[in-house]
Each structure stands twice: as structure tokens, then as C-alpha cells.
Amino acid sequence: MRSGKSGCLCPLSLGLALGITLALSFFCGAVWMLYHGVPPLFATQITTPFTWPDVFVFTLIGLVKGFIFGVVLALFYDLFYCMTSSRCRKGGCECGPACKCNGSCSCCGATTNSVDIDRR
């Protein structure tokens, strides 16, 4: 789920993964309610019984909502990752495999050199 940039998430991959997961959970919950009825806690919110077209509509809604949430989550993650990475590089230190601090770098959260990072 990583994009070509180091440390960034691919919004499309994360969106599809969350969308498919949410769609499957909506599908399982809707089929459960189709066969076993609506649980008492949901009885005030769900007033009509489910049919098979309703199950597929809820599954599609789950896919779309999960995809949108995954894309937005990945974009926010990339935004915050880039903000913290650029702040770190202003001090003359690069985190990750390109770190050339030779153990004296504290902006990455650890004092490791590039040889230790390559072994991980």
C-alpha cells in the first residue's frame, strides 16, 4: 500500500482495501438481518424488513464510503508525513536510509546511522 515515495501511502490502494472491507461487513450484517431479523437495539432505526436488493444497495454504499474514507485517510497521512519530514530536513538531517548523521542525528527519534537502518 505504499506509493513510489518513501513512507507515503497510496490513496487508491488504501481506499480499495477499506472499501472492500466495509462492503463485506455491511453485506454480512445485512444478510444476518435478512435471515434472523433486526436486533432489538436497531428496531427503532430500521423500520422496514430487508430484501435482497436492499442488501446489495447497503453493500454498494459500504464500498463507496470505505473507499472515500481510505482515500482521505491516506491523503491526510501523506500530508502529515511530508510536513514532519520537511521539518526534520531543515535541521540538516534526513531520516531513513538516506540518513548521513553517523549516529549523531536525533531528529528521527533515534540515534542510528545509515548502516543500522539498512539492516532493519
N, CA, C and O atoms as a printed pandas DataFrame, in Angstrom:
     atom_number atom_name residue_name chain_id  residue_number  x_coord  y_coord  z_coord
0              1         N          MET        A               1    0.801   -1.185    0.000
1              2        CA          MET        A               1    0.000    0.000    0.000
2              3         C          MET        A               1    0.850    1.257    0.000
3              4         O          MET        A               1    0.329    2.358    0.177
4              5         N          ARG        A               2    2.114    1.110   -0.191
5              6        CA          ARG        A               2    2.988    2.276   -0.259
6              7         C          ARG        A               2    3.080    2.745   -1.694
7              8         O          ARG        A               2    3.102    1.946   -2.630
8              9         N          SER        A               3    3.132    4.049   -1.850
9             10        CA          SER        A               3    3.289    4.586   -3.194
10            11         C          SER        A               3    4.768    4.626   -3.539
11            12         O          SER        A               3    5.590    4.105   -2.785
12            13         N          GLY        A               4    5.120    5.228   -4.653
13            14        CA          GLY        A               4    6.506    5.291   -5.079
14            15         C          GLY        A               4    7.368    6.120   -4.145
15            16         O          GLY        A               4    8.579    5.910   -4.078
16            17         N          LYS        A               5    6.762    7.067   -3.415
17            18        CA          LYS        A               5    7.525    7.882   -2.481
18            19         C          LYS        A               5    7.741    7.102   -1.197
19            20         O          LYS        A               5    6.848    6.386   -0.745
20            21         N          SER        A               6    8.900    7.233   -0.619
21            22        CA          SER        A               6    9.223    6.508    0.602
22            23         C          SER        A               6    8.382    7.015    1.760
23            24         O          SER        A               6    8.368    8.214    2.039
24            25         N          GLY        A               7    7.684    6.117    2.435
25            26        CA          GLY        A               7    6.927    6.463    3.615
26            27         C          GLY        A               7    5.516    6.937    3.370
27            28         O          GLY        A               7    4.769    7.113    4.332
28            29         N          CYS        A               8    5.112    7.150    2.143
29            30        CA          CYS        A               8    3.769    7.651    1.859
30            31         C          CYS        A               8    2.846    6.494    1.489
31            32         O          CYS        A               8    3.282    5.492    0.922
32            33         N          LEU        A               9    1.566    6.647    1.819
33            34        CA          LEU        A               9    0.574    5.634    1.487
34            35         C          LEU        A               9   -0.058    5.925    0.135
35            36         O          LEU        A               9   -0.219    7.086   -0.243
36            37         N          CYS        A              10   -0.410    4.894   -0.577
37            38        CA          CYS        A              10   -1.117    5.057   -1.846
38            39         C          CYS        A              10   -2.614    5.195   -1.547
39            40         O          CYS        A              10   -3.222    4.256   -1.033
40            41         N          PRO        A              11   -3.215    6.338   -1.854
41            42        CA          PRO        A              11   -4.630    6.540   -1.527
42            43         C          PRO        A              11   -5.562    5.538   -2.221
43            44         O          PRO        A              11   -6.552    5.111   -1.629
44            45         N          LEU        A              12   -5.260    5.164   -3.452
45            46        CA          LEU        A              12   -6.114    4.226   -4.171
46            47         C          LEU        A              12   -6.109    2.849   -3.510
47            48         O          LEU        A              12   -7.163    2.232   -3.351
48            49         N          SER        A              13   -4.936    2.372   -3.129
49            50        CA          SER        A              13   -4.844    1.050   -2.503
50            51         C          SER        A              13   -5.539    1.016   -1.148
51            52         O          SER        A              13   -6.293    0.088   -0.854
52            53         N          LEU        A              14   -5.287    2.023   -0.330
53            54        CA          LEU        A              14   -5.923    2.058    0.984
54            55         C          LEU        A              14   -7.429    2.244    0.849
55            56         O          LEU        A              14   -8.195    1.655    1.611
56            57         N          GLY        A              15   -7.859    3.053   -0.112
57            58        CA          GLY        A              15   -9.291    3.243   -0.338
58            59         C          GLY        A              15   -9.973    1.962   -0.760
59            60         O          GLY        A              15  -11.058    1.647   -0.270
60            61         N          LEU        A              16   -9.352    1.217   -1.664
61            62        CA          LEU        A              16   -9.942   -0.058   -2.088
62            63         C          LEU        A              16   -9.964   -1.072   -0.949
63            64         O          LEU        A              16  -10.945   -1.795   -0.778
64            65         N          ALA        A              17   -8.893   -1.125   -0.178
65            66        CA          ALA        A              17   -8.839   -2.085    0.929
66            67         C          ALA        A              17   -9.920   -1.785    1.969
67            68         O          ALA        A              17  -10.628   -2.693    2.402
68            69         N          LEU        A              18  -10.050   -0.531    2.368
69            70        CA          LEU        A              18  -11.076   -0.187    3.346
70            71         C          LEU        A              18  -12.479   -0.302    2.754
71            72         O          LEU        A              18  -13.414   -0.705    3.445
72            73         N          GLY        A              19  -12.626    0.049    1.482
73            74        CA          GLY        A              19  -13.930   -0.067    0.838
74            75         C          GLY        A              19  -14.411   -1.498    0.759
75            76         O          GLY        A              19  -15.569   -1.785    1.063
76            77         N          ILE        A              20  -13.535   -2.395    0.355
77            78        CA          ILE        A              20  -13.914   -3.811    0.259
78            79         C          ILE        A              20  -14.201   -4.389    1.636
79            80         O          ILE        A              20  -15.136   -5.174    1.795
80            81         N          THR        A              21  -13.411   -4.012    2.628
81            82        CA          THR        A              21  -13.629   -4.500    3.993
82            83         C          THR        A              21  -14.967   -4.022    4.538
83            84         O          THR        A              21  -15.721   -4.806    5.115
84            85         N          LEU        A              22  -15.262   -2.746    4.358
85            86        CA          LEU        A              22  -16.536   -2.216    4.844
86            87         C          LEU        A              22  -17.712   -2.809    4.071
87            88         O          LEU        A              22  -18.760   -3.081    4.657
88            89         N          ALA        A              23  -17.553   -3.010    2.769
89            90        CA          ALA        A              23  -18.625   -3.610    1.977
90            91         C          ALA        A              23  -18.915   -5.040    2.439
91            92         O          ALA        A              23  -20.075   -5.442    2.530
92            93         N          LEU        A              24  -17.865   -5.801    2.729
93            94        CA          LEU        A              24  -18.077   -7.174    3.219
94            95         C          LEU        A              24  -18.759   -7.182    4.578
95            96         O          LEU        A              24  -19.616   -8.027    4.840
96            97         N          SER        A              25  -18.384   -6.244    5.445
97            98        CA          SER        A              25  -19.025   -6.204    6.757
98            99         C          SER        A              25  -20.484   -5.762    6.637
99           100         O          SER        A              25  -21.344   -6.293    7.340
100          101         N          PHE        A              26  -20.774   -4.805    5.765
101          102        CA          PHE        A              26  -22.166   -4.415    5.525
102          103         C          PHE        A              26  -22.950   -5.583    4.948
103          104         O          PHE        A              26  -24.091   -5.816    5.347
104          105         N          PHE        A              27  -22.355   -6.323    4.012
105          106        CA          PHE        A              27  -23.030   -7.457    3.399
106          107         C          PHE        A              27  -23.359   -8.523    4.441
107          108         O          PHE        A              27  -24.481   -9.028    4.487
108          109         N          CYS        A              28  -22.384   -8.861    5.272
109          110        CA          CYS        A              28  -22.612   -9.883    6.299
110          111         C          CYS        A              28  -23.689   -9.440    7.289
111          112         O          CYS        A              28  -24.555  -10.233    7.660
112          113         N          GLY        A              29  -23.639   -8.176    7.720
113          114        CA          GLY        A              29  -24.649   -7.675    8.649
114          115         C          GLY        A              29  -26.037   -7.638    8.032
115          116         O          GLY        A              29  -27.019   -7.968    8.696
116          117         N          ALA        A              30  -26.127   -7.238    6.765
117          118        CA          ALA        A              30  -27.430   -7.173    6.099
118          119         C          ALA        A              30  -28.010   -8.564    5.860
119          120         O          ALA        A              30  -29.214   -8.765    6.020
120          121         N          VAL        A              31  -27.171   -9.525    5.481
121          122        CA          VAL        A              31  -27.655  -10.899    5.289
122          123         C          VAL        A              31  -28.096  -11.487    6.620
123          124         O          VAL        A              31  -29.095  -12.203    6.686
124          125         N          TRP        A              32  -27.355  -11.187    7.679
125          126        CA          TRP        A              32  -27.747  -11.654    9.011
126          127         C          TRP        A              32  -29.132  -11.118    9.372
127          128         O          TRP        A              32  -29.981  -11.859    9.867
128          129         N          MET        A              33  -29.355   -9.830    9.122
129          130        CA          MET        A              33  -30.657   -9.238    9.438
130          131         C          MET        A              33  -31.754   -9.743    8.497
131          132         O          MET        A              33  -32.927   -9.785    8.867
132          133         N          LEU        A              34  -31.369  -10.118    7.298
133          134        CA          LEU        A              34  -32.339  -10.663    6.355
134          135         C          LEU        A              34  -32.872  -12.000    6.838
135          136         O          LEU        A              34  -34.070  -12.263    6.725
136          137         N          TYR        A              35  -32.003  -12.853    7.376
137          138        CA          TYR        A              35  -32.417  -14.188    7.805
138          139         C          TYR        A              35  -32.869  -14.254    9.256
139          140         O          TYR        A              35  -33.784  -15.015    9.573
140          141         N          HIS        A              36  -32.253  -13.476   10.149
141          142        CA          HIS        A              36  -32.549  -13.590   11.574
142          143         C          HIS        A              36  -33.373  -12.431   12.116
143          144         O          HIS        A              36  -33.735  -12.431   13.292
144          145         N          GLY        A              37  -33.667  -11.466   11.299
145          146        CA          GLY        A              37  -34.448  -10.327   11.743
146          147         C          GLY        A              37  -33.559   -9.229   12.310
147          148         O          GLY        A              37  -32.357   -9.406   12.508
148          149         N          VAL        A              38  -34.183   -8.111   12.558
149          150        CA          VAL        A              38  -33.466   -6.945   13.059
150          151         C          VAL        A              38  -33.267   -7.096   14.563
151          152         O          VAL        A              38  -34.226   -7.405   15.271
152          153         N          PRO        A              39  -32.043   -6.887   15.082
153          154        CA          PRO        A              39  -31.825   -6.943   16.531
154          155         C          PRO        A              39  -32.639   -5.866   17.253
155          156         O          PRO        A              39  -32.944   -4.825   16.672
156          157         N          PRO        A              40  -32.986   -6.110   18.500
157          158        CA          PRO        A              40  -33.814   -5.149   19.236
158          159         C          PRO        A              40  -33.201   -3.747   19.344
159          160         O          PRO        A              40  -33.931   -2.756   19.369
160          161         N          LEU        A              41  -31.887   -3.660   19.406
161          162        CA          LEU        A              41  -31.262   -2.343   19.511
162          163         C          LEU        A              41  -31.415   -1.518   18.227
163          164         O          LEU        A              41  -31.416   -0.288   18.278
164          165         N          PHE        A              42  -31.544   -2.187   17.087
165          166        CA          PHE        A              42  -31.709   -1.495   15.808
166          167         C          PHE        A              42  -33.179   -1.318   15.415
167          168         O          PHE        A              42  -33.468   -0.680   14.403
168          169         N          ALA        A              43  -34.098   -1.866   16.187
169          170        CA          ALA        A              43  -35.509   -1.879   15.800
170          171         C          ALA        A              43  -36.084   -0.476   15.652
171          172         O          ALA        A              43  -36.986   -0.270   14.840
172          173         N          THR        A              44  -35.589    0.486   16.409
173          174        CA          THR        A              44  -36.120    1.845   16.294
174          175         C          THR        A              44  -35.572    2.562   15.065
175          176         O          THR        A              44  -36.200    3.499   14.570
176          177         N          GLN        A              45  -34.409    2.137   14.564
177          178        CA          GLN        A              45  -33.794    2.801   13.421
178          179         C          GLN        A              45  -34.149    2.138   12.092
179          180         O          GLN        A              45  -34.230    2.819   11.069
180          181         N          ILE        A              46  -34.359    0.843   12.091
181          182        CA          ILE        A              46  -34.689    0.103   10.870
182          183         C          ILE        A              46  -36.153   -0.322   10.978
183          184         O          ILE        A              46  -36.491   -1.237   11.729
184          185         N          THR        A              47  -37.006    0.346   10.228
185          186        CA          THR        A              47  -38.438    0.097   10.375
186          187         C          THR        A              47  -38.983   -0.885    9.345
187          188         O          THR        A              47  -40.013   -1.513    9.591
188          189         N          THR        A              48  -38.323   -1.036    8.200
189          190        CA          THR        A              48  -38.813   -1.968    7.182
190          191         C          THR        A              48  -37.909   -3.187    7.115
191          192         O          THR        A              48  -36.703   -3.065    7.331
192          193         N          PRO        A              49  -38.452   -4.343    6.825
193          194        CA          PRO        A              49  -37.599   -5.537    6.706
194          195         C          PRO        A              49  -36.706   -5.463    5.464
195          196         O          PRO        A              49  -37.051   -4.812    4.478
196          197         N          PHE        A              50  -35.562   -6.135    5.529
197          198        CA          PHE        A              50  -34.605   -6.140    4.418
198          199         C          PHE        A              50  -35.057   -7.081    3.314
199          200         O          PHE        A              50  -35.698   -8.103    3.560
200          201         N          THR        A              51  -34.708   -6.708    2.098
201          202        CA          THR        A              51  -34.872   -7.579    0.935
202          203         C          THR        A              51  -33.499   -7.697    0.274
203          204         O          THR        A              51  -32.573   -6.975    0.643
204          205         N          TRP        A              52  -33.360   -8.601   -0.700
205          206        CA          TRP        A              52  -32.067   -8.779   -1.362
206          207         C          TRP        A              52  -31.590   -7.524   -2.085
207          208         O          TRP        A              52  -30.395   -7.234   -2.038
208          209         N          PRO        A              53  -32.455   -6.770   -2.747
209          210        CA          PRO        A              53  -31.958   -5.513   -3.342
210          211         C          PRO        A              53  -31.423   -4.535   -2.302
211          212         O          PRO        A              53  -30.464   -3.809   -2.565
212          213         N          ASP        A              54  -32.046   -4.515   -1.111
213          214        CA          ASP        A              54  -31.535   -3.662   -0.034
214          215         C          ASP        A              54  -30.135   -4.088    0.396
215          216         O          ASP        A              54  -29.278   -3.251    0.680
216          217         N          VAL        A              55  -29.917   -5.400    0.441
217          218        CA          VAL        A              55  -28.598   -5.916    0.828
218          219         C          VAL        A              55  -27.541   -5.420   -0.151
219          220         O          VAL        A              55  -26.471   -4.981    0.271
220          221         N          PHE        A              56  -27.818   -5.482   -1.433
221          222        CA          PHE        A              56  -26.838   -5.044   -2.431
222          223         C          PHE        A              56  -26.648   -3.529   -2.422
223          224         O          PHE        A              56  -25.548   -3.039   -2.678
224          225         N          VAL        A              57  -27.701   -2.797   -2.133
225          226        CA          VAL        A              57  -27.568   -1.342   -2.018
226          227         C          VAL        A              57  -26.690   -0.985   -0.830
227          228         O          VAL        A              57  -25.811   -0.130   -0.945
228          229         N          PHE        A              58  -26.921   -1.638    0.327
229          230        CA          PHE        A              58  -26.098   -1.366    1.502
230          231         C          PHE        A              58  -24.639   -1.760    1.273
231          232         O          PHE        A              58  -23.727   -1.087    1.754
232          233         N          THR        A              59  -24.424   -2.843    0.540
233          234        CA          THR        A              59  -23.056   -3.260    0.219
234          235         C          THR        A              59  -22.371   -2.230   -0.665
235          236         O          THR        A              59  -21.204   -1.907   -0.446
236          237         N          LEU        A              60  -23.070   -1.718   -1.646
237          238        CA          LEU        A              60  -22.504   -0.684   -2.522
238          239         C          LEU        A              60  -22.222    0.608   -1.746
239          240         O          LEU        A              60  -21.197    1.255   -1.961
240          241         N          ILE        A              61  -23.132    0.974   -0.848
241          242        CA          ILE        A              61  -22.914    2.161   -0.012
242          243         C          ILE        A              61  -21.672    1.965    0.859
243          244         O          ILE        A              61  -20.876    2.890    1.021
244          245         N          GLY        A              62  -21.505    0.771    1.417
245          246        CA          GLY        A              62  -20.326    0.492    2.235
246          247         C          GLY        A              62  -19.036    0.568    1.431
247          248         O          GLY        A              62  -18.021    1.060    1.923
248          249         N          LEU        A              63  -19.076    0.081    0.197
249          250        CA          LEU        A              63  -17.900    0.137   -0.667
250          251         C          LEU        A              63  -17.508    1.585   -0.958
251          252         O          LEU        A              63  -16.331    1.939   -0.889
252          253         N          VAL        A              64  -18.484    2.410   -1.278
253          254        CA          VAL        A              64  -18.200    3.812   -1.605
254          255         C          VAL        A              64  -17.716    4.575   -0.371
255          256         O          VAL        A              64  -16.733    5.311   -0.446
256          257         N          LYS        A              65  -18.397    4.405    0.757
257          258        CA          LYS        A              65  -17.993    5.110    1.979
258          259         C          LYS        A              65  -16.602    4.683    2.436
259          260         O          LYS        A              65  -15.797    5.525    2.834
260          261         N          GLY        A              66  -16.314    3.397    2.385
261          262        CA          GLY        A              66  -14.996    2.909    2.784
262          263         C          GLY        A              66  -13.902    3.407    1.862
263          264         O          GLY        A              66  -12.810    3.746    2.318
264          265         N          PHE        A              67  -14.188    3.454    0.551
265          266        CA          PHE        A              67  -13.205    3.950   -0.403
266          267         C          PHE        A              67  -12.896    5.422   -0.145
267          268         O          PHE        A              67  -11.731    5.818   -0.115
268          269         N          ILE        A              68  -13.932    6.228    0.040
269          270        CA          ILE        A              68  -13.723    7.657    0.293
270          271         C          ILE        A              68  -12.956    7.863    1.588
271          272         O          ILE        A              68  -12.035    8.679    1.633
272          273         N          PHE        A              69  -13.318    7.136    2.646
273          274        CA          PHE        A              69  -12.620    7.271    3.915
274          275         C          PHE        A              69  -11.156    6.857    3.787
275          276         O          PHE        A              69  -10.280    7.519    4.344
276          277         N          GLY        A              70  -10.877    5.776    3.065
277          278        CA          GLY        A              70   -9.498    5.327    2.878
278          279         C          GLY        A              70   -8.661    6.319    2.099
279          280         O          GLY        A              70   -7.501    6.549    2.441
280          281         N          VAL        A              71   -9.230    6.912    1.053
281          282        CA          VAL        A              71   -8.501    7.907    0.262
282          283         C          VAL        A              71   -8.193    9.136    1.108
283          284         O          VAL        A              71   -7.069    9.638    1.093
284          285         N          VAL        A              72   -9.194    9.624    1.848
285          286        CA          VAL        A              72   -8.982   10.804    2.692
286          287         C          VAL        A              72   -7.965   10.505    3.789
287          288         O          VAL        A              72   -7.110   11.340    4.084
288          289         N          LEU        A              73   -8.049    9.324    4.394
289          290        CA          LEU        A              73   -7.101    8.950    5.439
290          291         C          LEU        A              73   -5.677    8.896    4.897
291          292         O          LEU        A              73   -4.754    9.394    5.541
292          293         N          ALA        A              74   -5.487    8.301    3.728
293          294        CA          ALA        A              74   -4.148    8.222    3.133
294          295         C          ALA        A              74   -3.629    9.606    2.757
295          296         O          ALA        A              74   -2.442    9.885    2.931
296          297         N          LEU        A              75   -4.491   10.471    2.246
297          298        CA          LEU        A              75   -4.050   11.820    1.893
298          299         C          LEU        A              75   -3.640   12.618    3.123
299          300         O          LEU        A              75   -2.641   13.337    3.091
300          301         N          PHE        A              76   -4.412   12.497    4.220
301          302        CA          PHE        A              76   -4.019   13.168    5.459
302          303         C          PHE        A              76   -2.713   12.601    6.006
303          304         O          PHE        A              76   -1.859   13.347    6.484
304          305         N          TYR        A              77   -2.560   11.273    5.936
305          306        CA          TYR        A              77   -1.319   10.657    6.396
306          307         C          TYR        A              77   -0.125   11.187    5.595
307          308         O          TYR        A              77    0.908   11.540    6.166
308          309         N          ASP        A              78   -0.279   11.240    4.264
309          310        CA          ASP        A              78    0.801   11.744    3.419
310          311         C          ASP        A              78    1.099   13.207    3.723
311          312         O          ASP        A              78    2.261   13.616    3.741
312          313         N          LEU        A              79    0.051   13.999    3.963
313          314        CA          LEU        A              79    0.242   15.409    4.273
314          315         C          LEU        A              79    1.046   15.576    5.560
315          316         O          LEU        A              79    2.015   16.335    5.595
316          317         N          PHE        A              80    0.644   14.865    6.620
317          318        CA          PHE        A              80    1.356   14.985    7.885
318          319         C          PHE        A              80    2.752   14.390    7.806
319          320         O          PHE        A              80    3.675   14.898    8.442
320          321         N          TYR        A              81    2.920   13.325    7.037
321          322        CA          TYR        A              81    4.239   12.729    6.875
322          323         C          TYR        A              81    5.193   13.704    6.185
323          324         O          TYR        A              81    6.341   13.865    6.599
324          325         N          CYS        A              82    4.702   14.349    5.132
325          326        CA          CYS        A              82    5.546   15.307    4.415
326          327         C          CYS        A              82    5.850   16.529    5.267
327          328         O          CYS        A              82    6.950   17.077    5.185
328          329         N          MET        A              83    4.890   16.971    6.091
329          330        CA          MET        A              83    5.135   18.125    6.958
330          331         C          MET        A              83    6.225   17.814    7.980
331          332         O          MET        A              83    7.103   18.644    8.219
332          333         N          THR        A              84    6.179   16.641    8.579
333          334        CA          THR        A              84    7.183   16.305    9.587
334          335         C          THR        A              84    8.523   15.990    8.945
335          336         O          THR        A              84    9.565   16.272    9.536
336          337         N          SER        A              85    8.521   15.416    7.755
337          338        CA          SER        A              85    9.786   15.110    7.090
338          339         C          SER        A              85   10.509   16.382    6.674
339          340         O          SER        A              85   11.726   16.474    6.829
340          341         N          SER        A              86    9.786   17.361    6.151
341          342        CA          SER        A              86   10.447   18.594    5.730
342          343         C          SER        A              86   10.942   19.372    6.932
343          344         O          SER        A              86   11.981   20.026    6.852
344          345         N          ARG        A              87   10.228   19.319    8.041
345          346        CA          ARG        A              87   10.681   19.995    9.251
346          347         C          ARG        A              87   11.971   19.339    9.752
347          348         O          ARG        A              87   12.872   20.022   10.239
348          349         N          CYS        A              88   12.050   18.038    9.632
349          350        CA          CYS        A              88   13.239   17.321   10.069
350          351         C          CYS        A              88   14.430   17.658    9.178
351          352         O          CYS        A              88   15.543   17.818    9.679
352          353         N          ARG        A              89   14.223   17.765    7.899
353          354        CA          ARG        A              89   15.326   18.023    6.968
354          355         C          ARG        A              89   15.859   19.445    7.086
355          356         O          ARG        A              89   16.991   19.705    6.676
356          357         N          LYS        A              90   15.078   20.376    7.635
357          358        CA          LYS        A              90   15.555   21.743    7.792
358          359         C          LYS        A              90   16.747   21.800    8.740
359          360         O          LYS        A              90   17.595   22.686    8.635
360          361         N          GLY        A              91   16.802   20.850    9.663
361          362        CA          GLY        A              91   17.901   20.832   10.615
362          363         C          GLY        A              91   19.149   20.166   10.059
363          364         O          GLY        A              91   20.118   19.998   10.798
364          365         N          GLY        A              92   19.168   19.788    8.811
365          366        CA          GLY        A              92   20.340   19.177    8.199
366          367         C          GLY        A              92   20.380   17.673    8.360
367          368         O          GLY        A              92   21.418   17.058    8.113
368          369         N          CYS        A              93   19.299   17.074    8.761
369          370        CA          CYS        A              93   19.266   15.625    8.987
370          371         C          CYS        A              93   18.191   15.008    8.118
371          372         O          CYS        A              93   17.077   15.528    8.063
372          373         N          GLU        A              94   18.490   13.917    7.439
373          374        CA          GLU        A              94   17.497   13.198    6.659
374          375         C          GLU        A              94   17.231   11.868    7.329
375          376         O          GLU        A              94   18.162   11.128    7.645
376          377         N          CYS        A              95   15.974   11.564    7.544
377          378        CA          CYS        A              95   15.602   10.310    8.181
378          379         C          CYS        A              95   15.532    9.194    7.147
379          380         O          CYS        A              95   15.377    9.443    5.952
380          381         N          GLY        A              96   15.648    7.978    7.622
381          382        CA          GLY        A              96   15.529    6.827    6.745
382          383         C          GLY        A              96   16.860    6.382    6.186
383          384         O          GLY        A              96   17.907    6.704    6.749
384          385         N          PRO        A              97   16.840    5.639    5.077
385          386        CA          PRO        A              97   18.062    5.095    4.507
386          387         C          PRO        A              97   19.049    6.171    4.040
387          388         O          PRO        A              97   20.241    5.891    3.917
388          389         N          ALA        A              98   18.582    7.380    3.782
389          390        CA          ALA        A              98   19.472    8.441    3.316
390          391         C          ALA        A              98   20.135    9.197    4.466
391          392         O          ALA        A              98   20.825   10.189    4.230
392          393         N          CYS        A              99   19.940    8.752    5.692
393          394        CA          CYS        A              99   20.489    9.443    6.860
394          395         C          CYS        A              99   22.020    9.352    6.842
395          396         O          CYS        A              99   22.589    8.263    6.770
396          397         N          LYS        A             100   22.663   10.502    6.908
397          398        CA          LYS        A             100   24.124   10.564    6.900
398          399         C          LYS        A             100   24.644   11.212    8.172
399          400         O          LYS        A             100   25.639   11.937    8.149
400          401         N          CYS        A             101   23.971   10.949    9.274
401          402        CA          CYS        A             101   24.315   11.615   10.529
402          403         C          CYS        A             101   25.394   10.878   11.317
403          404         O          CYS        A             101   25.979   11.449   12.237
404          405         N          ASN        A             102   25.667    9.628   10.975
405          406        CA          ASN        A             102   26.668    8.803   11.657
406          407         C          ASN        A             102   26.422    8.713   13.157
407          408         O          ASN        A             102   27.353    8.836   13.953
408          409         N          GLY        A             103   25.167    8.500   13.539
409          410        CA          GLY        A             103   24.836    8.287   14.936
410          411         C          GLY        A             103   24.553    9.538   15.722
411          412         O          GLY        A             103   24.159    9.433   16.883
412          413         N          SER        A             104   24.726   10.707   15.167
413          414        CA          SER        A             104   24.509   11.936   15.931
414          415         C          SER        A             104   23.174   12.587   15.607
415          416         O          SER        A             104   22.920   13.708   16.048
416          417         N          CYS        A             105   22.333   11.931   14.867
417          418        CA          CYS        A             105   21.053   12.505   14.440
418          419         C          CYS        A             105   19.987   12.187   15.474
419          420         O          CYS        A             105   19.768   11.020   15.801
420          421         N          SER        A             106   19.332   13.196   15.985
421          422        CA          SER        A             106   18.266   12.962   16.956
422          423         C          SER        A             106   16.902   13.373   16.405
423          424         O          SER        A             106   15.897   13.184   17.090
424          425         N          CYS        A             107   16.830   13.925   15.203
425          426        CA          CYS        A             107   15.540   14.383   14.681
426          427         C          CYS        A             107   14.670   13.229   14.212
427          428         O          CYS        A             107   13.461   13.405   14.065
428          429         N          CYS        A             108   15.239   12.063   13.974
429          430        CA          CYS        A             108   14.451   10.921   13.507
430          431         C          CYS        A             108   13.862   10.132   14.675
431          432         O          CYS        A             108   13.154    9.149   14.457
432          433         N          GLY        A             109   14.138   10.539   15.882
433          434        CA          GLY        A             109   13.617    9.836   17.042
434          435         C          GLY        A             109   14.574    8.785   17.572
435          436         O          GLY        A             109   14.306    8.200   18.621
436          437         N          ALA        A             110   15.659    8.527   16.902
437          438        CA          ALA        A             110   16.646    7.549   17.350
438          439         C          ALA        A             110   18.020    8.005   16.885
439          440         O          ALA        A             110   18.147    8.772   15.930
440          441         N          THR        A             111   19.020    7.531   17.558
441          442        CA          THR        A             111   20.384    7.887   17.162
442          443         C          THR        A             111   21.017    6.691   16.487
443          444         O          THR        A             111   21.813    5.972   17.092
444          445         N          THR        A             112   20.658    6.478   15.220
445          446        CA          THR        A             112   21.214    5.374   14.446
446          447         C          THR        A             112   21.849    5.932   13.199
447          448         O          THR        A             112   21.487    7.013   12.735
448          449         N          ASN        A             113   22.786    5.201   12.661
449          450        CA          ASN        A             113   23.385    5.636   11.405
450          451         C          ASN        A             113   22.778    4.856   10.256
451          452         O          ASN        A             113   21.930    3.990   10.469
452          453         N          SER        A             114   23.202    5.152    9.054
453          454        CA          SER        A             114   22.574    4.545    7.882
454          455         C          SER        A             114   22.812    3.050    7.800
455          456         O          SER        A             114   21.997    2.344    7.207
456          457         N          VAL        A             115   23.907    2.530    8.377
457          458        CA          VAL        A             115   24.164    1.103    8.334
458          459         C          VAL        A             115   23.132    0.359    9.184
459          460         O          VAL        A             115   22.647   -0.697    8.776
460          461         N          ASP        A             116   22.789    0.899   10.365
461          462        CA          ASP        A             116   21.790    0.260   11.212
462          463         C          ASP        A             116   20.408    0.314   10.586
463          464         O          ASP        A             116   19.623   -0.619   10.758
464          465         N          ILE        A             117   20.094    1.361    9.879
465          466        CA          ILE        A             117   18.777    1.493    9.258
466          467         C          ILE        A             117   18.646    0.499    8.106
467          468         O          ILE        A             117   17.570   -0.067    7.915
468          469         N          ASP        A             118   19.717    0.269    7.331
469          470        CA          ASP        A             118   19.653   -0.656    6.222
470          471         C          ASP        A             118   19.452   -2.093    6.689
471          472         O          ASP        A             118   18.910   -2.902    5.936
472          473         N          ARG        A             119   19.868   -2.434    7.898
473          474        CA          ARG        A             119   19.716   -3.804    8.406
474          475         C          ARG        A             119   18.305   -4.110    8.835
475          476         O          ARG        A             119   17.953   -5.286    8.936
476          477         N          ARG        A             120   17.468   -3.109    9.095
477          478        CA          ARG        A             120   16.103   -3.346    9.593
478          479         C          ARG        A             120   15.213   -3.857    8.542
479          480         O          ARG        A             120   14.035   -4.106    8.797
